[in-house]
Each structure stands twice: as structure tokens, then as C-alpha cells.
Amino acid sequence: MKFLRRPPVRRFLTVVLVGYLLSGPVAGAVKTGWPGLLGMVPIGAVTVGCCLWVLLGRAPRHDAPLLVVTLAGGLALHGISPYSGMGFLYIVIFVAPFKTRLWPAVVLVMADIAATTALSFLLGLPGGEVLGNASGLTYVAVFTFLIRHVKTTREHASALAEARAGEAVLAERARLAREIHDILAHSQSAQIVHLEGARLLLERGEDPAAALDRVNRAVRLARAGLEETRRALDALRGEELPLAERLERLAVEFRSVTGSSCAVSVAGNLDSLEAGARLAVARTAQEALTNARKHAPGAAVSVALRRVGTWCELEVRDTGGPPGPPTSGGGYGLVGMRERAELIGGSLAVRPGAEGFEILLRVPA
């Protein structure tokens, strides 16, 4: 197809097309003599001009009127000298489905077939020839509309594929945003708290040992964040820790950072959980513990994972505590947890508990 788009080839095909269009009127003029020549020359010139204007795509907005003129000119030539305008009549059928909307194209094609057949009968042409021409025009019309249907279907499929690709890109961006938040914000927020505390202690000239302890805790958090990043990469490669072990590691980290208790309980068979559900459970537990550490410092936390029928439930509760220092976060953690749950057909509820707050995640098991 690239060969046909080359300028020399296109010019050659244009010359061949012009020669084909002129052959009918010229042959008709020679056959009818001077009386027919006077009528066929202007009609043929106008018809050829309109036809070429449409074929070369010079005025797309006027394709339908130009095709009507081409059809009328072809019928006029056919009436003056039988078959001298058949090339134009066939070209109208070939071109109309691709140059106009569907219903105008259908009307043009049906008018072409009906008018050509009726005119041929009026001219007294043999019935076999009339029937053969009508059958040929009809066959070309069916074939052309089938090609149009295939072309339209491919265009729609291409547009749909492009739209789905765009949606996939947006979904991947959202997923990466959740991963970045869950991996980095979890550890770095606590690191900032400890480092800020160490800075204040050093600026005030207070206990250096307490400042060093804060720095050591921030280092442990940085290492834990690096380890979590490695675990996330392992999960992407299909290598991940069992869910119960991941929750226990999060609890150990929480206890080492805050000094508060964090109990983990796992009940029921969770082997049937899909990868997306396991990741949602782990990330939700991680974010819930981060929120408890930031907003309820000193509170004890319990993490319960259980199988309830066809669902898996993760419940994280804290016992409350004095409000933590204000943060500049935009609340992306809760949004990310809710998005994770909804993407796999689950749900997330955040509500006040008996003492502090409760987070309940339900995912299909």
C-alpha cells in the first residue's frame, strides 16, 4: 500500500482514471456523430470534473452534491449514447459509501441502480443486458458496503483499543501512586517525626542520648522501608511473603517504633486469596498502622484477619490516645485503601470504635 502512495504512482493512476472516464463519452460521441457530440462534450466535461473533484478529495463537504451531479451526468450520457456513462454510474456506487454518511450513500446507490435500470428499459435495450447491468451494479453495491462495514468496524476497534490503552495507563498511574504512597509514606513519615524530635532535642541542648535514640529509630525505619520496597519488588515478580508473616512484620515494626503493643490474629484458611486481595490486605494494614502512629500516639493496636464465608475481613482497631501533631498530608492513604478495595470488588469502612478508631476491609476470598 505504501507503493500506491508514492507521487509518481498516484499521478500515473490519476492519468489512467481520467482516460477511463473519458473513454465512454468519447466513444459515445464518435458513435452518435455531430448531433450527439454537441450534447455529450459539455455533459462529459462537467461529469468528469465533478467525479475527479470527489475522487481527489478536493472538497469533502460537497461530496454528496458532486456525486449527485456525477450520477445525473452518467445517466444523461447513458441516455444519449447507451453505456457511454456506465463508468460514472459504477464510480458513484464505489465512492458514495466512503464519501458520505450511511443513509445518503444508501439513497444514492439505490437511485443509481433504479434509474439506470429504468432508463435502460426506456431506451429499449435487450432485457439480458439490462438485467446484467442491474445485477452488476447491485453486486458492486453489496461488495462496497461490506468493505465500508469492515473499515468502520476496524476504525471502531482501533478507537476502542486506544481508549482502553488510555484507561490502562491511567489505572497504572493510579496503582503506582498507591504503591509509592504505601511504601514511602509509611516509613518516611515516621522517620521525619523522629528526626524532627532529634533536631529539637539537639537545638535545646537537652539529652543527647534521647536524640541519638531518635536517630537510631529513624535509621531502623529507613532500613524497614528499604526492606518493604524489596518485598514490593518481589511481589511484582511473583515472590512474596505469606500474608500472616507480612502482618506480623508490620506489627513488630510498629512495636519497635512506638513502644506500644500491637497484637496480630489470623483465623481461617486464606490460601485462596488472590494476589490483588493479599496486596490490598497488606497495604491497608500498613496504612492503618501508620495512621494510628501519627494520629493516636501511644495507643495499643490490634490487627485481626479472618475468613468469613466467601469474604476475607481485616479489622484494625486502636485504643485511642492524645491527638498527634498536625500533619500536612492530603489524605491519600484512605483514598488509596478505598481504591484498592473497590478495584477487587471489596469495601472499606472507617469509623469510630469503642475507644479509638476502627478500619474494616472486606475483600473476596
Secondary structure, DSSP 8 states (H G I E B T S, - for coil): -TGGGSHHHHHHHHHHHHHHHHHHHHHHHHHH-HHHHHHHHHHHHHHHHHHHHHHTTS-GGGHHHHHHHHHHHHHHHHHHSTTTTHHHHHHHHHHHHHHS-HHHHHHHHHHHHHHHHHHHHHTT--HHHHHHHHHHHHHHHHHHHHHHHHHHHHHHHHHHHHHHHHHHHHHHHHHHHHHHIIIIIHHHHHHHHHHHHHHHHHHHT--HHHHHHHHHHHHHHHHHHHHHHHHHHHHHTT----HHHHHHHHHHHHHHHH---EEEEEES--TT--HHHHHHHHHHHHHHHHHHHHHSTT--EEEEEEEETTEEEEEEEE---S--------SHHHHHHHHHHHHTT-EEEEEE-SSSEEEEEEEE-
